[in-house]
């Protein structure tokens, strides 16, 4: 499963990944479908955690050189508020 996921992240086609792993392309497709189902189940939890982390993190300001911390502190709550409407 991790090797199939790595192949998908690298934009490999099912037949390319199957050839690399030495299995059938349908096996790769089934595993890719499984990964997709799990991702859909984990997305709401991940967004909840990001939102709670963003609300706990003090705002950094408008200094875009520290883009990572500024994004979590300021942008995620605004994005989530817009999508909840």
N, C-alpha and C positions, 0 to 999 in steps of 0.2 A: 504493500500500500504506500509506504513512503517513497519508494522508487517511482511508482506511477505518478504520485503527486509532484515529485521533482521534475519528471518529464513534462507534465502538464504546465508547470510554472515556466519551463523553458520553451513553451509553445510547440511542443512536439505533437505530431498527429498520433492517433491511436496505433496505426500500423508501424510507425517509426519506433514508438515506445515498446510495442510488442516485440519487434525485431531485436531491439537492444536487450530486453529482458528474457527473450527466448520463450515467449508464450503466445497465445492466440490474441488477435486484436479484439475479439469479443470479451475476453477476460479484462483487458485494459478498459474497454468501454464500461463494463459492469463496475469495475473499481472506481472509475471516474464518476459514474453516477452515484456511487456510495459516498465518495468524497463530497460531492455536491449536496447530497441530502444532509450530511453532517454539518456542512458549512451553513446551510439554511437554518438548522436547529441552533447553531452556536451564535449566529449573528445578533439576535436580540440580547443575549447575555453579554456579548462583547460591547454592544452599544451602551447598555446599562452601566457596565463597568467604566467605560470611557467617560460617560456623563458624570458619574459619581466622582471619578478622579479629577475631572475638570472643575467640578464644583468645590472640591477640597483644595485644589492648587491655587495659590494666590496669583493674581494677574501679574504678568511680567511687564506689560506695557506694549508700546508700538515698535520696539526694537526688533526689526525683522532679521537681524544677524543671528538671533537665537530663535530661529523659526520653529523648532520642535516644541519648545516650552510655550512659546506664544500661541501656537496653534492649539495645543491642548487647553491652555488656560482661557483663551478667548473665543476661538472659532467653533469648537464642538457644541457648546451650549447654544450658540446662536443657530447653528445648523439644525440641531435637534428641535429647537423651538419652532423653526420654520416648517419642519416636516411633520410636526405634531398637529399643526393647524389644519 
